Amino acid sequence: MKKKYWICTTSGCKIFIHTDINNNYLSGGKNEHEHAANPELLEVHQTRQQIKRRVINELTPIGAVYDEEMSKASMSSTAIAIFPTVHEIYQGFAKTRRKAMPAPPQSCTFDIPEQYTLTIDKKRFLLFDEARVRRERLLIFSSDIQLDLLFKSSIVYMDGTYSKAPNHFFQLFTMHSVNFDIC
């Protein structure tokens, strides 16, 4: 028989119960709880877990995931009040996402996973990928919307940096356009 094991999450509380997979009581939990139930913590935990699942499985920015999940969550006002802000939990979720990312390539000859060649809307993002000569590779990333903005702009800034280039790459070169007085 398969069992679920339940424990109280309050520090110092020793209460536990066992149920079957359909949540029917089997054993445990004979002692009385010495503290009040806190259903708001369960609401917070469930919402945090949903945000975590999406952060691991999607490339959507963490702030956007947080906003979407908070707007979908039907938490009590008390749970909302104790829920951490996006700034308070951002670093933890960013670390979780980094752990789920593929390891950095060990040379310039690597395959780029499809999820990194497309935008969030599943439109092309990797425009050009060419091995020019031995141990040299040129990658160009941009969305079609970004290209339209670049071509329509009368002001374009370009910058190349060597210190921020990923391992096995020589230079990171960026282009910025000014549109509506915003770069």
N, C-alpha and C positions, 0 to 999 in steps of 0.2 A: 504494500500500500504506500502510495506517495503521500508525504506530509509537507505541510508548510510550518515553519517555525517562526513564531512571533515573539518579539520582546518589546518592552516599554522603552522608549527613547529618552526618558527622563534620567538624568545622571543619578546613579545610586539606587534606582528602582530595580528590583530583582524579579518582577513579574514577567512571566512568559506563558504562552499557550501553544498548543499544537492543533492544527486543523488539517482536514483532508484538502485535496485540491479544489473542492467546491466550497471551502470555508466552513465546513461543518466541524463543530468543536469535538476534539478527541481527548485532550488532557491538558493539565497545567492550570495556572491562574487561580489556584485555590485561595491564596491570600488576598486581602483587600488592598486596593491601591491607597497609598497615604497622601496622594496629591490629586488635584482636579485634572480632568482630561483637558487636552489642549488641541482641539481640532484644527485651529489655525495653523499650527506647525505642519500638519499633514498637507494642508492646502499649499503652503509655501513650498514644501518639499516636492510635491507633485508638479508644480509650475516650474521650479528650478530644474527638475529632471527633464521636463519637456524642452526647456530652453537648451539644456545640455545635449539632448539627443539631436536637436537641429544644428547646434554649433558643430557637432562632430560630423554630421552627415551632409551638411550643406556648406556652400561658400558664401552665403548671405552674410553681410556684415553683422557682427555681434549686436551692435546697437539696434539694428533693424529687427533682428530676431527677438530681442528683448521687448521692443515696442509692440511687435505683432502678438507675441505670446501674452503680454500683459493685457492687451486689449481684448484678447479672446478668453482669458481666464475669468471664471466667475467666482472670484474669491470674496470673502467677507471683508468688510471695511477694516476689521482688526488685522486680518492677514495682509491686506494691502499696506497697512500702516507699518507692519514689521518686515515686509519684503524689502530686501536690499535694493538700492538704486542701481542703475546700470553702471555707474562709476565705481560703486563698491564691489561689484562682482565681475567687472570686465576682465581684470587681470587673470582671475581664476579660469574663466571660460577661454581666454586667449591661450593660456597654458594648455588647457585640455585640447584645444584645436591644434596647437603646434605638435602635441604628442601624436595626434591622429594623422598628421601630414606625412607624406612619403619622405624617406631619408634623402638628404641632399645628394645629388649625383657625384660619383667619384671621378668622372672625366667629362669632357664636353660631348661625348657620344652617348646619349641617353634618349629614351623615348619620352615625350611629354604626354602625360595622361590626358585623355580627351576632356575631362572636366576643367583642365587648365587652358584648353584651346578655345573655349567658348565663354560667352558672357553668362551672367545669371539667367538671362532670357533665352539661352541656348542659341545665340547668334555668334558668328565667328569673332574670334579675338586674336588668335595667332594668324597674322597675315603672311609671314614669311619665315621659313626655317631652312637654312642652307648651310651645308658643310662646304666652306670655300676651299680650303686646302687642309692638309693634315693638321689636326688639333686646332682648327679655327672654325668657328660657327657663328652665323649671324641669325639672330632672332628678332623679329619685329612684331610687336603686339599693339593692337588698337581695335576699337570697335568702329563700326561704320559711322555711328553718330559722332564719335570723336574725330574721325577723318573729315566729315562734313564741316564740323566746327573749325577744324584746322584750315581747310581750303577756303572757307568763307571769311576768315579773319584777315584783317589788314596788318596785324602785328603778330609776329611769331617769335618766341624766345626759344633758344636751344642751349643745352648745357650737357657737357660730358663730364663724368666723374670716374675716377679709377678706384678710389678707396671704398666705394659702396658696391662695386661690381661683385656678383656672386663668385665663389670659387670656380676656377676653370674658365672664367671670362675675363677679358682684358679691360673692357670699358662698359659703363652703363650710360647711354645717351638718351636724353629726354627732349621732347619738343612740347612747348606750351603755347596755346593761342589765347588771345585776348578777345573775349566776346562779352558784350554788355558791360564793359569796364571791369570784368572779372577774368583773372588769369586762371 
